[in-house]
Amino acid sequence: MHKLLSGSLTVEAITVEIADLSPDLHGIRLAQLSDLHYDGVRLSEKMLADAIAASNYLQPDLVVLTGDLVTDDPTPIDPLVRRLKHLQSRLGTYAVLGNHDNRTTAARIEITQALEQADIPVLWNQIAYPFGPALPLVGLADLWSRDFQPDPVFESLDPATPRIVLSHNPDSATRLQPWRVDLQLSGHTHGGQVVIPGLGPIPTVAQRIRPLIPRRLRPYVPYMNDACARVVRHWEWAMGLHQVGDNTLYVNRGLGTYFPGRLFCPPELTVITLTAKGSG
């Protein structure tokens, strides 16, 4: 039944050019998983196993998890971590947390500790250097958290140094405009879950025509009420690769599935190859 609601896993392969990328790092590959919502309902064991197997088959240099690992209750993090320990890559796995992982401070601490005990560092306004000093990995607190404070993190980096940024909510891309972001990896949207072929995700289409609907009727029209806009303001970034000013954003559709399910919007594992700009 879960497969009928979610569809089969899709592997999306993209290549992103990075200015000033060291020749030693040309061709490195990252695997991205997002929005697992591992809670016994929204993600099947088979889907998770398929995603881990697919990632391992691709032999990435690094695996990144971009938030919402669980849903409301943090306790499923322990069985989830036992499964995530099977992820294989040359440089390990790094994570950031999403809004569902940060329901309470206690939940965030429990999730962080479980991941880090499995050698999966959680970056919360922190910088890691799995690739060395030539390509920092920046992990930010969730946008909805009071801890979302990118200023001191980015101000500590040399503007001439390329960097990869993990930030659960794609709306954070607007806040990051003052700084260099060679590639931001996000999730949160689930791709809108339902896509109208030729038009795009339903929330994206709905927000596009929202100004045409009388204000008094909007609360009663699906996807046009204020709640939908609060989930993501920029639904035009619901999935895929986007240019946000000078910065590049990629939004993963996630693995977990909410009611009423997914249509033309399958769960996603992303493999990203980084190349030096101008190398081709």
PEDAUR-V174573 format. One record per pair of residues at least 6 apart in sequence whose ideal C-beta (glycine too) atoms are under 6 Angstrom apart, sorted by the first residue. I is the first residue (numbers start at 1). J is the second residue. If there is no record, write none. Layout:
i->{I/I}
j->{J/J}
This chain:
i->{2/5/5/6/6/6/7/7/9/9/9/10/10/11/11/12/12/13/14/15/15/16/16/16/17/17/18/18/18/19/20/21/21/22/25/25/26/26/28/28/29/29/29/29/30/30/30/30/31/31/31/31/32/32/32/32/33/34/34/34/34/35/35/35/35/36/36/36/36/37/37/37/37/38/38/38/39/39/39/42/42/43/43/48/51/51/52/52/54/55/56/58/60/61/61/62/62/62/63/63/63/64/64/65/66/66/66/66/66/66/67/67/67/67/67/68/68/69/70/70/71/74/74/74/77/77/78/81/81/85/87/91/93/94/95/95/95/96/96/96/96/97/98/98/99/99/101/102/102/102/112/115/123/124/125/125/125/125/126/127/127/128/129/130/135/136/137/138/138/139/140/140/141/141/142/143/143/143/154/159/162/163/164/165/165/166/167/167/168/168/169/170/170/170/171/171/173/173/173/177/181/183/184/185/186/187/187/189/189/189/190/191/191/191/191/192/192/192/192/193/193/194/194/195/195/195/197/199/201/202/203/203/203/204/204/204/206/206/207/210/213/213/218/218/219/237/239/239/241/242/252/252/253/255}
j->{44/257/261/257/262/267/262/266/50/51/267/266/268/54/269/268/270/271/272/273/275/183/272/274/275/277/162/182/274/277/162/162/276/134/131/135/275/276/61/274/60/61/271/273/60/62/64/272/55/60/63/271/64/185/252/270/65/66/187/252/254/68/187/254/256/43/69/255/256/43/68/71/256/70/76/80/70/71/76/256/257/255/256/83/255/269/86/87/269/269/88/271/89/90/91/89/91/130/87/89/93/94/166/95/96/166/168/185/186/187/96/97/98/168/187/98/100/101/76/77/100/107/110/111/111/114/114/114/118/118/93/130/120/121/115/120/122/123/139/166/168/142/142/168/142/144/111/108/142/145/122/122/139/141/140/141/149/153/139/136/138/137/136/137/162/163/164/163/165/166/150/167/147/148/168/169/171/172/179/180/182/182/183/181/184/185/184/186/187/188/188/186/237/251/233/234/184/244/249/245/247/248/249/250/251/252/254/232/238/251/254/238/239/253/265/201/202/203/238/262/265/202/263/201/264/265/264/205/238/223/223/228/235/235/236/238/223/224/235/224/221/224/224/225/225/251/251/253/250/249/268/270/268/267}
